[in-house]
Amino acid sequence: MTRLISDCCEFIKRRVFLILWISLVMYIFYDSFIFYKRERRFYYLRQMLGLGLCISRGTATVLNLCCALVLLPLCKKLNQLLYRLLSKLWPGLFFFWLERAKSFHMTVAITLLLFAVIHSMSHFVNLWNFSRNYDEQRADINLARYKNESPFLLLMSMAGLTGVMLLTIAICMGLTSLRVVRRRVYNAFWYTHQLYMPFMVFLMIHPLSGVLKEEVLSEHRTSLFSSQVTSWSNGSVPHTTKFVPIKSKTWIWMAVPLSCFLADLLWRIFTRNLARVQLLNASQLPGRTLSINVSCPHDTFSCRKGQYVLLQCLDVSLLEWHPFTVVKLPTVNQRDFEVWIRVKGDWTEALEKLILEKGANNVRMLIDGPFSSPMEGVSRSDVALCVAAGVGITPFVAILHDMLINPRSTLPGRVHLLWIVRQEQELKWLADLTHKVISQLRHANRPDRLHIEFYVTSTNNNDPNTTYDKDKNNIAHVVMINEKGVLTHILNKNDKNMADDEKATLLTPNRKRIDYVAKDKKDDYTNKKGYDIAKEYPLVGCRVRRGRPHWDRVFGYWVHLYPEKNLNLYCCGPKKLVKILRNKCKIVSNETKNKFTFIHEAFS
């Protein structure tokens, strides 16, 4: 029983923000639902439409809230202002918001889509009731022109058409936001999300048609008594009723968020047009990754470690902007910065082709930013635990550059960096920089400031373009017994191409089989791998591990090294790795006296 209570408390603690959001949504829906169910002025409308009125108005209030909040994470310039205000007062709160901004946006968007479907279904029922329950005594309240008019004709009104457009845009955005679709057809995701401006226009127009009407009540008849309800339900009309359209409150919900978003958008558009940059150099890194040096757009351009910029190539697309983390910051003497771009997708492939055809100096680029990122917290940590996979190493490269320039600086105090790659050749991205940083820290008597490990997961040839021919590496092992009863091990290489005579075989009667097999495998691996980073960078090669990290040992080492400490784990990598590390942080935090805070960054 105690274990069950503990698990429930831990679940509530992990999902507290989601629970608060669901509670807020349910309260707003219930409050509006009860308001339209009991309010006197909506009595005749309730008699005609039933619960469809209450459901449609309750969901409309939730939709107003969602449409207002879904814009906030998109205001990048606003986030920059928040950073200036909170960086000195409460930096943890700002980075907490940045780390959860994407999750917040997705949660609000899912709520919006769900209630948009419910809202539309309730209005389809309302159209049917408008047609079926035509009120001949109070003609002003009707939407239909006569009894049993086709609901599809009623749908052709301004409210109906704008509602259909809003629902269509919301569904398109939701479907293209699915991870499967977004990964495979990113352009569809990007272009459907550019429909947010028509969505906002339709949202403001939708409630202005005045389809739903309320009764105008005099001051001495503001409450509804049971006797009056009975007489009205019998059909007697005590006075001439007057109806007016229900006033729209959408603009109240949307005024401040939409103003902030539009101001942020105009600010970014004007600064983008002035921020033309030039590609100074472009080089190809192993693993089909581009390293490009970009000139600073103006003299006051500055960037912090962990920040990212948005790049647009005018020769590829006039609309698309893509985020990339700055791996090398501009300095006073060197007014350019560097970004790494993994070639994966239509836009990056087109950019690579354009650079190869025209040259880096002839490619036109625009820049927007830089923008804050949760990874900025690494440079402020006494102890930073960093895990990256593939091109996810980019947020931490600027930290290594800073250690190279300022080996004796106090922050970050100590960095544990684990980098997971598929091929050993990808380690060339950081090999030279890591070698210099380790040497510089040793000369500065701060060798313990950086603890870095590399994990190579692929067991095949490091060159992904080469193929492995199994026929050329067949080794047949045969155990034979001679006339004296002594075991003889025969290792037959390339069994298909060799003759069957005894001279073509390798006889090893006086040598242990395991020794020979180990040596043969080592020689075979050396011939196949093609690149050994330890020969060129010995300080890097001694830190290379084969396979994937054993996370229990890794976390155990951190717990042993920093007992009863609050540690931040910064991660940038694929979703599977993020899920594993997030769960490990929760488990280790529950089972030990350490508190692990998981901080994640992903653009996709």
C-alpha positions, -999 to +999 in steps of 0.1 A: +000+000+000+028+024+009+045+015-024+013+023-043+009+057-026+045+065-033+041+057-070+009+078-072+027+108-055+056+104-079+033+102-109+015+134-098+048+151-092+060+143-127+027+153-144+018+183-122+018+207-151-003+185-173-027+179-145-029+217-139-036+223-176-063+197-178-079+211-146-078+246-160-094+235-193-121+215-176-129+244-152-133+269-181-154+244-201-177+237-171-180+273-162-192+283-197-214+252-199-233+260-167-235+297-176-254+289-209-274+262-193-289+283-165-288+319-177-323+333-183-314+352-215-306+320-234-338+302-224-354+303-259-322+294-276-318+264-252-353+253-260-344+252-297-308+238-296-307+218-264-273+208-249-257+215-283-257+252-273-240+246-240-213+223-254-206+246-284-202+276-261-181+258-235-157+245-262-156+279-278-142+294-245-115+267-244-106+273-280-102+311-273-078+302-245-058+277-266-056+301-296-042+328-273-016+306-256-004+286-286+012+318-300+034+325-269+062+299-275+065+313-311+075+348-300+113+345-302+120+381-297+098+382-267+119+353-253+149+375-258+134+403-238+124+378-210+160+366-210+172+402-204+147+406-176+151+372-158+187+363-166+199+382-135+169+379-113+157+343-119+176+326-147+164+291-138+128+301-145+136+314-179+155+283-190+127+262-174+103+279-198+126+275-228+131+238-221+093+232-219+082+257-245+079+231-272+060+207-250+037+235-239+030+244-275+023+208-284+000+203-254-020+235-262-022+225-299-035+190-291-061+205-268-071+230-295-075+203-321-096+180-298-120+208-287-122+221-323-136+187-334-160+187-305-170+223-312-177+215-349-197+184-341-219+203-316-225+230-342-235+204-368-261+192-343-271+229-338-277+233-375-300+202-375-319+216-345-322+250-362-339+233-391-361+209-371-371+232-342-380+262-363-398+288-340-427+304-359-437+327-329-402+341-325-388+345-360-358+366-350-341+337-331-341+314-362-312+307-385-334+287-409-358+305-432-385+278-429-391+246-410-369+216-421-346+236-442-316+216-453-287+219-427-263+219-456-279+252-468-275+266-433-238+256-434-233+280-463-235+310-440-205+330-431-202+313-397-205+279-413-179+285-441-154+301-417-159+273-393-152+246-419-120+265-429-109+267-393-115+230-388-097+221-420-066+241-412-065+228-377-067+192-389-040+197-416-017+212-390-024+183-366-018+156-392+014+170-406+027+175-370+027+138-364+063+126-360+061+101-388+048+127-413+071+155-400+102+133-404+094+121-439+077+152-454+090+182-434+080+206-461+043+196-457+046+203-419+063+237-425+039+250-452+007+239-434+019+258-403+023+289-424-016+289-425-017+303-390-023+338-404-054+328-424-064+308-393-063+339-371-082+360-396-110+333-399-110+331-361-118+368-357-145+367-384-162+335-374-182+347-344-192+381-360-221+366-381-245+367-351-260+332-356-267+326-319-290+352-303-299+360-267-330+376-254-330+412-243-343+414-207-357+443-189-344+452-155-374+439-135-373+405-154-337+394-150-345+361-132-365+331-143-390+316-120-406+281-122-441+295-128-428+315-158-410+285-171-442+265-170-463+292-188-436+297-215-433+260-221-471+258-227-467+283-255-481+314-240-460+345-246-464+371-219-447+398-238-430+405-271-395+391-270-365+408-286-333+391-295-298+404-303-267+384-314-244+372-287-214+395-284-182+380-295-154+378-268-128+363-291-111+396-295-107+400-257-089+367-255-067+373-286-059+411-282-028+408-261-013+376-274-020+384-310-006+419-306+026+405-291+029+379-318+024+404-347+048+428-331+074+400-327+068+389-363+072+424-378+103+429-357+118+397-370+108+404-406+125+438-407+156+426-389+158+396-413+158+418-444+187+438-430+206+407-419+221+395-452+252+374-446+279+359-468+292+323-467+329+326-463+338+290-464+321+256-466+337+222-460+324+186-460+326+167-427+325+129-425+289+116-423+276+140-449+277+171-428+284+206-439+305+230-419+299+266-431+315+298-419+291+328-420+299+364-418+283+385-390+253+406-403+264+437-384+291+450-361+269+446-330+261+409-336+269+388-307+261+352-296+262+332-264+273+296-260+244+273-268+223+297-288+210+290-323+202+311-354+176+307-382+191+306-417+173+311-450+188+305-484+171+327-510+183+305-539+166+274-523+134+288-508+119+323-502+099+311-472+117+284-453+138+292-422+158+265-405+174+265-370+211+256-365+232+259-333+262+281-335+293+259-329+319+287-330+311+321-317+322+354-333+349+373-314+361+409-315+389+400-339+371+374-360+337+386-371+323+353-384+306+323-368+303+286-378+274+262-380+272+225-388+244+213-411+235+176-413+224+169-449+191+152-444+159+164-461+150+185-492+163+219-480+197+207-468+202+186-499+193+215-521+217+237-501+245+212-505+240+209-542+239+247-545+272+251-527+289+225-548+276+241-581+280+278-574+306+278-546+301+290-510+308+327-518+280+329-544+252+316-521+228+343-507+217+338-471+196+356-445+200+352-408+176+357-379+187+356-343+205+345-323+178+330-300+181+316-265+182+278-259+181+256-228+216+245-236+229+280-224+227+266-189+258+245-195+281+276-194+266+286-160+269+252-143+294+242-117+290+206-129+274+199-163+265+164-175+262+165-213+251+137-236+250+140-274+244+118-304+255+125-339+250+161-349+235+167-315+270+176-303+267+211-318+254+228-286+285+217-267+311+226-293+311+262-283+318+251-247+350+233-259+361+264-278+356+285-247+377+261-226+404+263-252+405+301-250+399+304-213+412+272-196+412+288-162+377+302-162+355+292-133+323+285-153+315+259-164+333+243-135+335+207-147+320+192-178+313+155-184+306+150-221+295+118-238+293+117-276+277+088-294+284+084-331+279+056-356+312+057-375+346+064-361+353+089-389+327+112-375+350+118-345+371+139-369+346+167-363+360+172-328+392+153-328+415+183-334+396+206-310+394+180-283+431+173-286+439+210-282+415+215-253+429+185-233+465+197-239+456+233-229+438+222-197+469+201-188+492+231-193+468+252-172+468+226-144+431+220-148+429+185-164+399+175-144+378+203-158+368+182-189+359+145-188+350+134-223+342+100-238+334+089-273+312+059-282+313+043-316+282+021-321+289+007-356+308-025-358+311-024-396+336-006-418+339+031-409+334+040-445+296+037-450+301+036-488+321+004-487+305-031-486+316-061-467+322-092-488+316-122-466+331-146-491+365-129-488+365-133-450+353-169-445+373-188-419+366-225-416+377-241-383+382-279-384+393-301-355+412-332-366+426-362-346+459-376-359+471-412-355+485-405-320+452-391-308+464-355-306+440-327-315+450-306-345+433-273-352+430-264-389+420-229-399+411-227-436+409-192-449+388-184-480+377-220-481+360-217-515+391-205-533+417-229-517+427-263-528+421-293-507+457-303-503+473-302-469+498-274-478+469-250-483+458-253-447+473-238-416+482-264-390+486-253-354+491-283-333+513-265-307+494-232-305+462-225-286+432-219-309+419-190-290+452-171-294+452-175-331+416-166-335+420-135-314+450-124-335+433-132-368+402-111-358+424-082-347+443-082-380+411-086-399+395-057-380+426-035-386+424-042-423+387-035-425+383-004-404+403+019-427+407+047-401+421+046-366+418+080-348+442+069-321+471+071-345+465+107-354+451+119-320+463+097-292+446+118-265+413+113-283+419+076-292+423+066-256+388+079-249+370+060-276+347+032-265+331+005-287+293+000-285+267+020-266+271+035-231+261+013-201+238+039-185+237+022-151+274+024-148+275+060-162+249+072-137+265+052-109+298+069-116+281+103-115+263+095-082+296+082-067+315+113-078+289+139-067+270+124-037+238+142-027+242+169-054+216+184-077+229+178-112+217+190-146+218+165-175+219+183-209+209+161-238+207+166-276+200+136-297+173+113-311+140+107-294+149+072-282+180+084-264+160+113-249+134+088-235+161+065-220+179+093-203+148+110-191+136+078-174+171+071-160+171+106-144+138+099-127+148+065-115+182+075-101+166+106-085+141+083-067+166+057-057+195+079-045+200+112-027+210+129-059+185+150-079+189+148-117+173+175-138+169+165-174+172+193-200+166+186-236+168+205-269+155+194-303+145+214-333+125+186-351 
